[in-house]
């Protein structure tokens, strides 16, 4: 009977250690996904800012030439 209880406790402990590991892995995955999205947004924003800057510079040069 004591061996059966030990097996049950060992199984519960194993499961108890498995769940937090799975949760942490999931959180790490979500953090990586979030960071990738932030990086893509930053690249898009930077590209848009460069486009706007080049348009403004062209307009300034056109008005100076006129």
C-alpha positions in Angstrom: 0.0 0.0 0.0 2.8 2.4 0.8 4.4 1.7 -2.6 1.1 2.6 -4.3 0.9 5.9 -2.5 4.6 6.7 -3.4 3.8 6.0 -7.1 0.8 8.3 -6.8 2.8 11.0 -5.2 5.6 10.6 -7.7 3.1 10.9 -10.6 1.5 14.0 -9.1 4.9 15.6 -8.5 5.9 14.8 -12.1 2.7 16.3 -13.4 3.2 19.3 -11.1 6.6 20.0 -12.6 5.4 19.4 -16.1 2.7 22.0 -16.0 4.8 25.1 -15.0 7.4 24.1 -17.7 4.7 24.0 -20.3 3.3 27.4 -19.2 6.8 28.9 -19.3 7.5 27.6 -22.7 4.2 29.0 -23.9 5.0 32.4 -22.4 8.4 32.4 -24.0 6.8 31.6 -27.4 4.3 34.5 -26.9 7.1 36.9 -26.0 9.1 36.0 -29.1 5.9 36.5 -31.2 5.3 39.8 -29.6 8.9 40.9 -30.1 8.8 39.9 -33.8 5.6 41.9 -34.3 7.1 45.0 -32.6 10.3 44.7 -34.8 8.1 44.4 -38.0 6.1 47.5 -36.9 9.3 49.4 -36.3 10.7 48.5 -39.7 7.4 49.5 -41.3 7.4 52.8 -39.4 11.0 53.5 -40.3 10.4 52.8 -44.0 7.4 55.1 -43.9 9.3 57.9 -42.2 12.1 57.6 -44.8 9.6 57.8 -47.6 8.0 60.9 -46.1 11.4 62.5 -45.5 12.5 62.0 -49.1 9.2 63.5 -50.4 9.6 66.5 -48.2 13.2 66.9 -49.4 12.1 66.7 -53.0 9.4 69.4 -52.5 12.0 71.6 -50.8 14.4 71.3 -53.7 11.6 72.0 -56.2 10.5 75.1 -54.4 14.2 76.3 -54.1 14.7 75.7 -57.8 11.6 77.6 -58.8 
